[in-house]
Amino acid sequence: MSNQKTGDIEATYDKIADQYVAHIYDELRHKPLDRQLLDRFALRVLGAGMSCDIGCGPGHVSRYLHELGAEVCGLDLSHGMIERARRLNPGIEFRQGDLLALNVADGTWAGLVSFYSIIHIPREEVARALCELKRALRPGGLLLLAFHIGDDLIHRDELWGHEVSIDFLLFHPDEMAGYLRSAGFEIEEIFLRDPYPDVEHQSRRAYIFAQKPV
């Protein structure tokens, strides 16, 4: 992403951080499949070392994994989101960072969860982003990636009463699986679901478990 695009994303989430907490922070209790898949992820990484919640927002996914016993930290582009994640989830480490340029050594993490952070990455940069995630994973490390299904690019100039500038990209599961394979991941399983009424944006969702080869 260009610096301007990265800046737009960061500024947007800084502006809407309080509204995001109010609308999103407790959403997992209404999403049984999401919880089931996070349970599965946590079981796989227990005892393997630290995992990271990429694009953690206010830390609700990090908190869920932490309560399951997983060692987890969170990373987000938005300083405002990191501030709220730290306040809401004492005892979990959160840091600011860009998934296109992770400030960690190769093979740092045993697992990565990326719930909807990929949706702000232009298609021409998705493979690069996934290569960076793979670099940060240990051999055999697990990735759980979630995204909206479709082929649209949705631009928003307003969110929750704030003037913003941000793009949301939708991907088809086969398309994303191709990006993952081109980045060197091995696909384990793909899950699809319809949106939960009255809980979230009404788009279909995809979840992919992928592994960095040993």
Secondary structure, DSSP 8 states (H G I E B T S, - for coil): --HHHHHHHHHHHHHTHHHHHHHHTTGGGG-HHHHHHHHHHHHHHTTT--EEEET-TTSHHHHHHHHTT--EEEEES-HHHHHHHHHHSTTSEEEE-BTTB--S-TT-EEEEEEESGGGGS-HHHHHHHHHHHHHHEEEEEEEEEEEEBSS-EEEEEEETTEEEEEEEE-B-HHHHHHHHHHTT-EEEEEEEE---TTTS-S--EEEEEEE---
